[in-house]
Amino acid sequence: MITYNSEGVKVPKIKKRETTKWIRAVAATYGRKVGEVGYMFVDDEKILEVNNEYLGHNYYTDIITFDYNEGNTLNGDLVISLDTVKTNAEKFGKTYDEELHRVIIHGILHLCGINDKGPGEREIMEAAENKALAMR
């Protein structure tokens, strides 16, 4: 089950049924199925608080992924700052909707085992995001 909630902001206007179907299809391309995945949409202040409290990082980010996977079943909590999504959309010349969906799938790709912090990993993640976005 995939849930969409918010704290301090409105849940973005996404087509939840279609988005859920898309997420499941992307997960399936990695041989994974979706278990319990929860999206929490927040503002910059809340994501900074979460980043500090759980990761010891003192900076804003677009998404934080908490991985509770069990075998090939994706389970996790994904915290997304809608403020940062908006800022990044402007920065990268994308629409808000495009950037939001990129971030939504970014967290799923993390749960599928794709990282983006080490050497060469960012390019692998970007290619995976582009492939997933083309499936939308």
Residue frames as a rotation matrix with the C-alpha (Angstrom) as fourth column:
MET 1
0.580 0.815 0.000 0.00
0.815 -0.580 0.000 0.00
0.000 0.000 -1.000 0.00
ILE 2
-0.612 -0.708 0.352 1.24
0.707 -0.690 -0.158 3.47
0.355 0.152 0.922 -0.87
THR 3
0.430 0.742 -0.515 0.01
0.884 -0.461 0.073 6.39
-0.183 -0.487 -0.854 1.21
TYR 4
-0.376 -0.441 0.815 0.27
0.596 -0.789 -0.152 10.12
0.710 0.429 0.559 0.57
ASN 5
0.549 0.504 -0.667 0.16
0.836 -0.340 0.431 12.48
-0.009 -0.794 -0.608 3.55
SER 6
-0.002 -0.565 0.825 1.39
0.346 -0.774 -0.530 15.93
0.938 0.284 0.197 4.47
GLU 7
0.297 0.039 -0.954 2.45
0.937 -0.205 0.284 17.99
-0.185 -0.978 -0.097 7.43
GLY 8
-0.120 -0.313 -0.942 2.39
0.345 -0.903 0.256 21.79
-0.931 -0.294 0.216 7.28
VAL 9
-0.775 -0.061 -0.629 1.61
-0.542 -0.448 0.711 21.82
-0.326 0.892 0.314 3.55
LYS 10
0.415 0.910 -0.014 -1.19
-0.741 0.329 -0.586 20.58
-0.528 0.254 0.810 1.31
VAL 11
-0.037 -0.339 0.940 -0.76
0.341 0.880 0.331 17.21
-0.939 0.333 0.083 -0.37
PRO 12
-0.701 -0.268 -0.661 0.26
-0.441 -0.566 0.697 18.08
-0.561 0.780 0.278 -3.94
LYS 13
0.401 0.900 -0.170 -2.27
-0.645 0.146 -0.750 17.62
-0.651 0.410 0.639 -6.71
ILE 14
-0.749 -0.578 -0.324 -1.02
-0.654 0.564 0.504 14.33
-0.109 0.589 -0.801 -8.09
LYS 15
0.314 0.811 -0.493 -3.14
-0.813 0.498 0.302 11.60
0.491 0.306 0.816 -9.58
LYS 16
-0.066 -0.407 0.911 -2.68
-0.919 0.380 0.103 9.16
-0.388 -0.831 -0.399 -6.72
ARG 17
0.663 0.379 0.645 -4.08
-0.173 0.916 -0.361 6.08
-0.728 0.127 0.673 -8.45
GLU 18
0.939 -0.341 -0.046 -1.96
-0.015 0.092 -0.996 6.65
0.344 0.936 0.081 -11.57
THR 19
0.225 -0.898 0.377 1.12
-0.865 -0.362 -0.347 7.53
0.448 -0.248 -0.859 -9.51
THR 20
0.171 -0.090 0.981 0.74
-0.720 0.668 0.187 4.37
-0.672 -0.739 0.049 -7.42
LYS 21
0.905 0.208 0.372 0.40
0.088 0.763 -0.641 2.25
-0.417 0.613 0.672 -10.56
TRP 22
0.734 -0.679 0.000 3.52
-0.305 -0.330 -0.893 3.91
0.607 0.655 -0.450 -12.02
ILE 23
0.082 -0.704 0.705 5.53
-0.997 -0.061 0.055 3.35
0.004 -0.707 -0.707 -8.83
ARG 24
0.444 0.155 0.883 4.56
-0.348 0.937 0.010 -0.34
-0.826 -0.312 0.470 -8.82
ALA 25
0.990 -0.063 0.127 5.57
0.141 0.367 -0.920 -0.67
0.011 0.928 0.372 -12.50
VAL 26
0.434 -0.886 0.164 8.96
-0.665 -0.438 -0.605 0.95
0.608 0.153 -0.779 -11.87
ALA 27
0.078 -0.371 0.925 9.58
-0.898 0.377 0.226 -1.29
-0.433 -0.849 -0.304 -8.84
ALA 28
0.763 0.311 0.566 8.69
-0.095 0.921 -0.377 -4.34
-0.639 0.234 0.733 -10.95
THR 29
0.844 -0.503 -0.186 11.42
-0.231 -0.029 -0.972 -3.46
0.483 0.864 -0.141 -13.47
TYR 30
-0.169 -0.907 0.386 13.88
-0.852 -0.063 -0.520 -4.02
0.496 -0.416 -0.762 -10.59
GLY 31
-0.345 0.093 -0.934 12.24
0.115 0.992 0.056 -7.31
0.932 -0.089 -0.353 -9.58
ARG 32
-0.993 -0.002 -0.119 10.62
0.117 -0.180 -0.977 -5.66
-0.019 -0.984 0.179 -6.56
LYS 33
-0.082 0.992 0.100 7.08
0.676 -0.019 0.737 -5.39
0.733 0.128 -0.669 -5.29
VAL 34
-0.518 -0.031 0.855 5.66
-0.356 -0.901 -0.248 -2.57
0.778 -0.433 0.456 -3.22
GLY 35
-0.412 0.360 -0.837 4.73
0.825 0.537 -0.175 -3.28
0.386 -0.763 -0.519 0.38
GLU 36
0.623 0.575 -0.530 4.16
0.760 -0.605 0.237 -0.36
-0.184 -0.551 -0.814 2.76
VAL 37
-0.551 -0.744 0.377 5.46
0.804 -0.594 0.003 2.91
0.222 0.305 0.926 1.33
GLY 38
0.477 0.717 -0.508 4.47
0.831 -0.557 -0.006 6.20
-0.287 -0.419 -0.861 2.90
TYR 39
-0.337 -0.493 0.802 5.02
0.678 -0.718 -0.157 9.61
0.653 0.491 0.576 1.34
MET 40
0.347 0.367 -0.863 5.05
0.835 -0.541 0.106 12.59
-0.428 -0.757 -0.494 3.68
PHE 41
0.044 -0.255 0.966 5.04
0.699 -0.683 -0.212 16.00
0.714 0.684 0.148 1.99
VAL 42
0.380 -0.045 -0.924 6.48
0.835 -0.413 0.364 18.78
-0.398 -0.909 -0.120 4.16
ASP 43
0.973 -0.151 0.174 8.02
-0.065 -0.905 -0.421 22.25
0.221 0.399 -0.890 3.97
ASP 44
0.244 -0.970 -0.001 11.72
-0.070 -0.017 -0.997 23.15
0.967 0.243 -0.072 4.15
GLU 45
-0.090 -0.291 0.953 11.72
-0.922 -0.338 -0.190 23.72
0.377 -0.895 -0.238 7.90
LYS 46
0.697 0.418 0.582 10.32
-0.623 0.755 0.204 20.24
-0.354 -0.505 0.787 8.59
ILE 47
0.893 -0.398 -0.209 12.74
0.180 0.743 -0.645 18.48
0.412 0.538 0.735 6.25
LEU 48
0.009 -0.901 0.434 15.64
-0.425 -0.396 -0.814 20.34
0.905 -0.177 -0.386 7.87
GLU 49
0.145 0.156 0.977 14.38
-0.988 0.074 0.135 19.15
-0.051 -0.985 0.165 11.25
VAL 50
0.945 0.242 0.220 14.12
-0.225 0.969 -0.098 15.52
-0.237 0.043 0.971 10.01
ASN 51
0.624 -0.772 -0.117 17.54
0.063 0.198 -0.978 15.73
0.779 0.603 0.172 8.34
ASN 52
-0.120 -0.643 0.757 19.08
-0.756 -0.435 -0.489 17.00
0.643 -0.631 -0.434 11.58
GLU 53
0.276 0.365 0.889 17.32
-0.933 0.325 0.156 14.58
-0.232 -0.872 0.430 13.90
TYR 54
0.863 0.223 0.454 17.70
-0.173 0.974 -0.148 11.34
-0.475 0.049 0.878 11.96
LEU 55
0.772 -0.574 0.271 20.77
0.556 0.405 -0.725 11.87
0.306 0.711 0.632 9.77
GLY 56
0.320 -0.658 -0.681 22.75
0.652 -0.369 0.663 14.52
-0.687 -0.656 0.311 11.63
HIS 57
-0.466 -0.419 0.779 22.76
0.869 -0.382 0.315 16.74
0.166 0.824 0.542 8.51
ASN 58
-0.114 0.383 -0.917 22.20
0.490 -0.781 -0.387 20.48
-0.864 -0.493 -0.099 8.85
TYR 59
-0.883 -0.120 -0.453 20.97
-0.301 -0.597 0.744 21.28
-0.360 0.794 0.491 5.35
TYR 60
0.167 0.973 -0.161 17.84
-0.678 -0.005 -0.735 21.34
-0.716 0.232 0.658 3.24
THR 61
-0.919 -0.360 0.160 17.16
-0.133 0.665 0.735 18.54
-0.371 0.654 -0.659 0.78
ASP 62
-0.454 0.794 -0.405 14.36
-0.816 -0.188 0.546 17.51
0.358 0.578 0.733 -1.53
ILE 63
0.614 0.669 -0.418 13.85
-0.462 0.734 0.497 13.97
0.640 -0.112 0.760 -0.19
ILE 64
-0.484 -0.643 0.593 14.88
-0.874 0.388 -0.293 11.74
-0.042 -0.660 -0.750 2.68
THR 65
0.253 0.514 -0.820 14.31
-0.561 0.768 0.309 8.01
0.788 0.382 0.483 2.26
PHE 66
-0.233 -0.224 0.946 13.91
-0.908 0.399 -0.128 5.69
-0.349 -0.889 -0.296 5.22
ASP 67
-0.212 0.007 -0.977 14.43
-0.694 0.703 0.156 2.12
0.688 0.711 -0.144 4.02
TYR 68
-0.182 0.228 0.956 12.54
-0.818 0.504 -0.276 -0.69
-0.545 -0.833 0.095 5.79
ASN 69
0.066 0.206 -0.976 12.74
-0.890 0.455 0.036 -3.19
0.451 0.867 0.213 2.92
GLU 70
0.087 -0.019 0.996 12.14
-0.553 0.831 0.064 -6.87
-0.829 -0.556 0.061 3.54
GLY 71
-0.171 -0.237 0.956 13.71
0.552 0.781 0.292 -8.99
-0.816 0.578 -0.003 0.83
ASN 72
-0.805 -0.100 0.585 12.27
0.587 -0.279 0.760 -7.94
0.087 0.955 0.283 -2.53
THR 73
0.305 0.951 0.040 9.40
0.899 -0.302 0.318 -6.01
0.315 -0.061 -0.947 -0.93
LEU 74
-0.585 -0.480 0.653 9.80
0.328 -0.877 -0.351 -2.25
0.742 0.008 0.670 -0.80
ASN 75
0.545 0.647 -0.533 8.88
0.798 -0.204 0.567 -0.72
0.259 -0.734 -0.627 2.53
GLY 76
-0.571 -0.807 -0.148 9.82
0.813 -0.531 -0.241 2.78
0.116 -0.258 0.959 3.52
ASP 77
0.543 0.609 -0.578 8.97
0.645 -0.743 -0.177 6.31
-0.538 -0.277 -0.796 4.47
LEU 78
-0.333 -0.585 0.740 9.77
0.911 -0.402 0.092 9.08
0.244 0.704 0.667 2.00
VAL 79
0.308 0.352 -0.884 9.80
0.631 -0.770 -0.087 12.65
-0.712 -0.531 -0.459 3.27
ILE 80
-0.217 -0.301 0.929 9.65
0.947 -0.296 0.125 15.25
0.237 0.906 0.349 0.48
SER 81
-0.349 0.048 -0.936 10.07
0.403 -0.894 -0.196 19.02
-0.846 -0.446 0.293 0.87
LEU 82
0.418 0.605 0.677 7.70
0.887 -0.114 -0.447 20.70
-0.193 0.788 -0.585 -1.55
ASP 83
0.812 -0.224 -0.538 9.59
-0.158 -0.973 0.166 23.99
-0.561 -0.050 -0.826 -1.01
THR 84
-0.212 -0.977 0.017 12.82
-0.340 0.090 0.936 22.42
-0.916 0.192 -0.351 -2.27
VAL 85
-0.170 0.245 0.954 11.00
0.798 0.603 -0.013 20.69
-0.579 0.759 -0.298 -5.13
LYS 86
0.835 0.547 0.059 9.72
0.493 -0.696 -0.522 24.10
-0.245 0.465 -0.851 -6.25
THR 87
0.537 -0.723 -0.434 13.17
-0.476 -0.685 0.552 25.71
-0.697 -0.090 -0.712 -5.90
ASN 88
-0.406 -0.741 0.535 14.84
0.011 0.581 0.814 22.88
-0.914 0.336 -0.228 -7.82
ALA 89
0.282 0.579 0.765 12.24
0.837 0.241 -0.491 22.98
-0.468 0.779 -0.417 -10.60
GLU 90
0.968 0.058 -0.245 13.09
-0.026 -0.944 -0.328 26.66
-0.250 0.324 -0.913 -11.15
LYS 91
0.239 -0.970 -0.037 16.84
-0.546 -0.166 0.821 26.00
-0.803 -0.176 -0.570 -10.85
PHE 92
-0.562 -0.487 0.668 16.81
0.131 0.745 0.654 23.13
-0.816 0.455 -0.355 -13.38
GLY 93
-0.691 0.313 -0.652 14.28
-0.699 -0.521 0.490 24.65
-0.186 0.794 0.579 -15.79
LYS 94
-0.855 0.464 -0.231 11.63
0.373 0.860 0.348 21.99
0.360 0.212 -0.908 -15.15
THR 95
-0.014 0.901 0.434 7.97
-0.388 -0.405 0.828 22.30
0.922 -0.157 0.355 -14.34
TYR 96
-0.282 0.018 0.959 6.95
-0.959 0.026 -0.282 21.76
-0.030 -1.000 0.009 -10.72
ASP 97
0.719 0.663 0.207 5.06
-0.642 0.749 -0.168 18.61
-0.266 -0.013 0.964 -11.78
GLU 98
0.629 -0.570 -0.528 8.12
-0.174 0.559 -0.811 17.17
0.758 0.602 0.252 -13.58
GLU 99
-0.395 -0.849 0.351 10.39
-0.532 -0.101 -0.841 17.82
0.749 -0.519 -0.412 -10.62
LEU 100
0.016 0.488 0.873 7.85
-0.978 0.191 -0.089 16.47
-0.210 -0.852 0.480 -8.13
HIS 101
0.924 0.371 -0.089 7.55
-0.382 0.891 -0.246 13.19
-0.012 0.262 0.965 -10.05
ARG 102
0.244 -0.918 -0.312 11.33
-0.228 0.258 -0.939 12.96
0.943 0.300 -0.147 -10.36
VAL 103
-0.526 -0.434 0.732 11.64
-0.771 -0.119 -0.625 13.23
0.358 -0.893 -0.272 -6.58
ILE 104
0.433 0.758 0.487 8.75
-0.863 0.505 -0.018 10.81
-0.260 -0.413 0.873 -5.97
ILE 105
0.937 -0.065 -0.344 10.48
-0.104 0.886 -0.452 8.14
0.334 0.460 0.823 -8.05
HIS 106
0.020 -0.981 0.192 13.96
-0.548 -0.171 -0.818 9.04
0.836 -0.089 -0.542 -6.72
GLY 107
-0.159 -0.015 0.987 12.95
-0.974 0.166 -0.154 7.67
-0.162 -0.986 -0.041 -3.31
ILE 108
0.831 0.493 0.256 11.59
-0.427 0.862 -0.272 4.47
-0.355 0.117 0.927 -4.86
LEU 109
0.663 -0.657 -0.358 14.85
-0.176 0.328 -0.928 4.02
0.727 0.679 0.102 -6.77
HIS 110
-0.287 -0.710 0.643 16.73
-0.860 -0.104 -0.499 4.33
0.421 -0.696 -0.581 -3.47
LEU 111
0.214 0.449 0.868 14.49
-0.794 0.597 -0.112 1.59
-0.568 -0.665 0.484 -2.06
CYS 112
0.985 0.120 -0.124 15.35
-0.172 0.722 -0.670 -0.50
0.010 0.681 0.732 -5.16
GLY 113
0.607 -0.794 0.030 19.03
0.604 0.485 0.633 -0.22
-0.517 -0.366 0.774 -4.21
ILE 114
0.276 -0.511 0.814 20.25
0.752 -0.412 -0.514 2.64
0.598 0.754 0.270 -6.39
ASN 115
0.291 -0.290 -0.912 22.52
0.763 -0.505 0.404 5.10
-0.578 -0.813 0.075 -4.60
ASP 116
0.701 -0.016 0.713 23.67
0.547 -0.630 -0.551 8.56
0.458 0.776 -0.433 -5.63
LYS 117
0.940 -0.341 -0.029 26.42
-0.220 -0.666 0.712 9.60
-0.262 -0.663 -0.701 -3.21
GLY 118
0.274 -0.896 0.349 29.47
0.239 0.415 0.878 7.62
-0.932 -0.157 0.327 -4.38
PRO 119
-0.533 -0.590 -0.607 31.67
-0.452 -0.407 0.793 8.02
-0.715 0.697 -0.050 -7.49
GLY 120
-0.951 0.124 -0.285 29.63
-0.240 0.289 0.927 7.59
0.197 0.949 -0.245 -10.67
GLU 121
-0.697 0.711 -0.095 26.44
0.664 0.589 -0.461 6.84
-0.272 -0.384 -0.882 -8.74
ARG 122
-0.302 0.603 -0.738 24.73
-0.124 -0.793 -0.597 10.16
-0.945 -0.089 0.314 -9.48
GLU 123
-0.591 0.032 -0.806 24.85
-0.801 -0.145 0.581 9.42
-0.098 0.989 0.111 -13.24
ILE 124
-0.922 0.276 -0.270 23.39
0.223 0.952 0.211 5.95
0.315 0.134 -0.939 -12.64
MET 125
-0.494 0.765 -0.413 20.57
0.560 -0.083 -0.824 7.48
-0.664 -0.639 -0.388 -10.55
GLU 126
-0.345 0.359 -0.867 19.83
-0.531 -0.836 -0.135 10.15
-0.774 0.414 0.479 -13.16
ALA 127
-0.798 0.034 -0.601 19.63
-0.533 0.425 0.732 7.52
0.281 0.904 -0.321 -15.90
ALA 128
-0.807 0.525 -0.269 17.29
0.583 0.779 -0.230 5.42
0.088 -0.343 -0.935 -13.72
GLU 129
-0.394 0.668 -0.632 15.12
0.175 -0.620 -0.765 8.49
-0.903 -0.411 0.127 -13.01
ASN 130
-0.496 0.164 -0.853 14.90
-0.778 -0.519 0.353 9.32
-0.384 0.839 0.385 -16.72
LYS 131
-0.898 0.160 -0.411 13.99
-0.090 0.846 0.526 5.72
0.431 0.509 -0.745 -17.57
ALA 132
-0.651 0.668 -0.362 11.31
0.703 0.349 -0.620 5.70
-0.288 -0.658 -0.696 -14.84
LEU 133
-0.385 0.498 -0.777 9.91
-0.167 -0.866 -0.472 9.09
-0.908 -0.052 0.417 -15.87
ALA 134
-0.739 0.076 -0.670 9.57
-0.673 -0.018 0.740 7.83
0.044 0.997 0.065 -19.45
MET 135
-0.861 0.424 -0.280 7.28
0.408 0.906 0.115 5.07
0.303 -0.015 -0.953 -18.09
ARG 136
-0.725 0.569 -0.389 4.82
0.122 -0.450 -0.885 7.64
-0.678 -0.689 0.257 -16.69
